[in-house]
Amino acid sequence: MKKIKTVAWLIFLLLSVAGCGRDGKEGLVKGEENGREVVDELREAGSEDETGSIEASTEDSGDSGVTADNKETATFGVQIEGLIEEQSFVTILDGWGEVVFASIAPTDDIGEPKFALVKGGEIVYRFPMAPDGNGDRFVEVSAVSFRDYNMDGKEDIIVLIGYGDGTDTWNSPRVFLQEDSDNMFYLDHPDLENYRLMGNAMSEDAASGDSVSGNTGAGFYRDTFLEEYLTAQGLTENMADILEAWPDYVEYADRSCGYGSSLERQMALFAQYKDVWAADVTYADESYCFTMRDLDYDGKVELIVANYGGTGHYTYSRFYKIDEQEHLKELETSFVEGDSQPDIITDSVTVYNSFSLQGMRDYYIVYDQIKDSPDSYVYRVSSLCVVDDFVQETPLASQTVVYEGEDYTPRISSMDCNGNAVSEEEYENFPEKYYSSMGLTKREVSFIWTDVSRIIGMSSEEAELFLKETYL
């Protein structure tokens, strides 16, 4: 997507986007003494909201977010021309440790203020700003918030800047998102690259731009697409509206880049297509249920429908999603027709996660038990991964148990995916050995399976509400 700088595009933003907002994560809001940048919804200083986050409020106390008793000299004695002391704060940031976030006013009150991190007596990081600025008259830095805004595990910084024209004043947001190079942020759509401004780690006096020795902090990028969204939505009057807007922005950015329907719309379409994916099964119907999960980080929910049963203990599974044309799409799989598929109807699954230039991928460890004959059973362990709407099963290891003799003594033989004989213990631990050796991270995830019979007979409206409750 090319960056559009026309009035028509701004009108499109204003007319087409509607936000509902949700609670933010833990963070700290710093405001000026008049308190207008700290919202009415925030409680008294130091109180907890419903999410457990602590907000510093100046609404009643007239405090600037840092009391006179505990406020340190913001720059540890460093002299910075134009420093806005009441909006410069000592804070702790991931990778940077304890630093000073410094707000610096423009020298002629025209254009943008600058922001920097100060550590060890010098500026170690300059936050990304637009090269030409906006040309408006600077009035104040209205508020600063430190929190993990995009929920990727690293603390971000949001600033509200006040501008005026002699008659009116307004706020303009600056959103600085911290991102490590080895961690993918799922909203990094290639179409939004032109909206991303990068910062620069350097010394105050380092004209060459060399990084400061010992600096291990991750860089920040400024998301101007998000800033334009917040402005068009009228969410810049106070910090709380901005902090609640992230989920709606994600959905809007997905739609803008052609990434499909909203979550609510997907649930509505799954409900409309329920007669297709919830059709009766005439075999292996001992258990017939469904669950939902985004398996491939594309912002779309996969609907998994599985049935299990029969003398061979077979499982059959189908995977569905809503495509770009809002049709129900069944995903292709590597399963062999007629063979038993993994017994995925389970409440907890071990997942190994990989990150590469191709993005994040999850490998779900699944098991299968097949009754091969009255006295012989085959056990398999494999992984499932969804890539480009294709479900790939990767065999890892197998084990055969044959019960012999009058006392049915079990004879157990195990082998890995390469056909090498392994011990019972090695069979049990093979997924850990296989994926840990690749450097993948391990976690446990939960699935909520619901019996298909519960949705049969519902109207589309009833089914939509039921699916929303089931997924959430």
ABEGO torsion letter per residue (X at the ends): XBBBBBAAAAAAAAAABBBAEBBBBBBBBBBBAAGAABBAABBBBGBBBAAGBBBBBAAAAGBAGBBAAABBBAAGGBBBBGBBAAABBBBBBBGAEBBBBBBBBBAAGBEBBBBBBBBGGBBABBBBBBAAEAGBBBABBABBBBBBAAGAGBBBBBBBBBBBAGABBBBBBBBBBBBBAABBBAABBAAAAAABBBBBBBBAABAAGBBBBGBABBBBBBBAAAAAAAAAAGAAABAAAAAAAAAAAAAAAAAAAGAEBBAAAAAAAAAAAAAAAABBBABGAABBBBBBBBAAGAGBBBBBBBBBEEAAGBBBBBBBBBBAAGBBBBBBBABBBGBBBBBABBABBBBBBBBBAAEBBBBBBBBBBBBABAABBBBBBBBBBBBGGBBBBBBABBBBBBBBEAAGBBBBBBBBAAGBBBBAAAAAAAAAAAAAAAGBBBBBBBBBBBBAAAABGBBAAAAAAAAAAAAX
